[in-house]
Amino acid sequence: MDFIMIPLVVGIITYGIYSFFELIVRRKERIMFIEKIGEKFDTSLLQVTKLQMPSFSNRLPFSFNALKWGSLLLGVGFGLLMGSVFNVWILRIMEGYNGKAWNVYEATSIAYGSCVLLFGGLGLLLSFFMEKNIAHKEMKQQREKEKEE
């Protein structure tokens, strides 16, 4: 563990110093950019009739963020449950060990990690296919409305 600590600390300090200088340089660039725009900026562009936000009326009127987060958290929760089931199963298989063996620790940590990632990913895939299905139905309904008109 000692062999990795020195390069890791040096790397973190170097990255911190680099980020600090980059922040200062970006700030100066932004100030110069704002000054250049300020010279050429026309206040008549701020009228509501000329400057409008783009319309996304052809897109779906709702967001799927709740579905994505819900599916992800459901998958992670199910993954933790399955990880604990596999943990008990692995400990029963390895009854000869007293629980402090490295093999038991590795097997249980792999079971938890893999189940969480597997079922979290499956939850996101499920939400993707649900979004795709809903979007397909919405587009089909819009086409039917356009044909009727």
MOVENHU-V242334 format. One record per residue. NEAR is the number of other ideal C-beta (glycine too) atoms within 8 Angstrom. D_CENTER is the distance of its C-alpha to the mean C-alpha in Angstrom with 2 decimals. Layout:
# MOVENHU-V242334
{{NEAR:D_CENTER} {NEAR:D_CENTER}}
This chain:
# MOVENHU-V242334
{{4:30.85} {5:33.03} {5:32.76} {7:29.05} {8:29.25} {8:31.35} {7:29.29} {8:26.07} {8:27.68} {8:29.17} {8:25.91} {8:24.12} {8:27.15} {8:27.34} {8:23.72} {8:24.34} {8:27.55} {8:26.07} {8:23.27} {8:26.05} {8:28.26} {8:25.55} {8:24.84} {8:28.58} {8:29.01} {8:26.20} {8:27.82} {8:31.16} {8:29.85} {8:28.33} {8:31.62} {8:33.62} {8:31.53} {8:31.99} {8:35.69} {8:36.08} {8:34.46} {7:36.63} {6:39.75} {6:39.03} {7:37.33} {5:39.31} {5:39.10} {6:40.28} {8:36.84} {5:35.58} {7:37.53} {5:35.53} {4:37.27} {7:36.33} {6:32.74} {6:30.47} {3:26.84} {4:26.03} {4:26.40} {5:23.79} {4:26.18} {4:25.79} {5:22.18} {6:21.42} {3:22.24} {4:19.34} {4:15.57} {9:13.65} {6:10.99} {7:13.19} {10:13.55} {10:9.93} {8:9.60} {9:13.14} {13:12.86} {12:10.11} {9:12.32} {9:15.37} {15:14.46} {12:13.80} {8:17.04} {10:18.90} {14:17.83} {11:19.27} {8:22.33} {10:22.88} {14:22.43} {9:25.17} {8:27.31} {10:27.04} {11:27.80} {8:30.98} {8:31.84} {12:31.49} {11:33.55} {7:36.25} {6:36.46} {11:36.83} {6:39.43} {3:41.55} {9:39.17} {4:39.40} {6:35.65} {6:35.66} {9:35.59} {5:32.87} {8:32.46} {13:31.71} {9:29.11} {8:27.37} {10:27.57} {11:26.12} {8:23.18} {8:22.43} {12:22.83} {12:20.37} {9:17.63} {9:18.12} {13:18.35} {12:15.17} {9:13.18} {9:15.45} {13:15.39} {12:11.68} {9:11.41} {9:14.49} {15:13.20} {12:10.43} {8:13.35} {10:15.60} {14:13.69} {8:13.62} {8:17.33} {10:18.08} {10:16.65} {8:18.64} {8:21.67} {10:21.64} {9:21.24} {8:24.06} {8:26.24} {9:25.78} {8:26.74} {8:29.65} {8:30.86} {9:30.71} {8:32.77} {8:35.28} {8:35.66} {7:36.27} {6:38.87} {5:40.64} {4:41.02}}
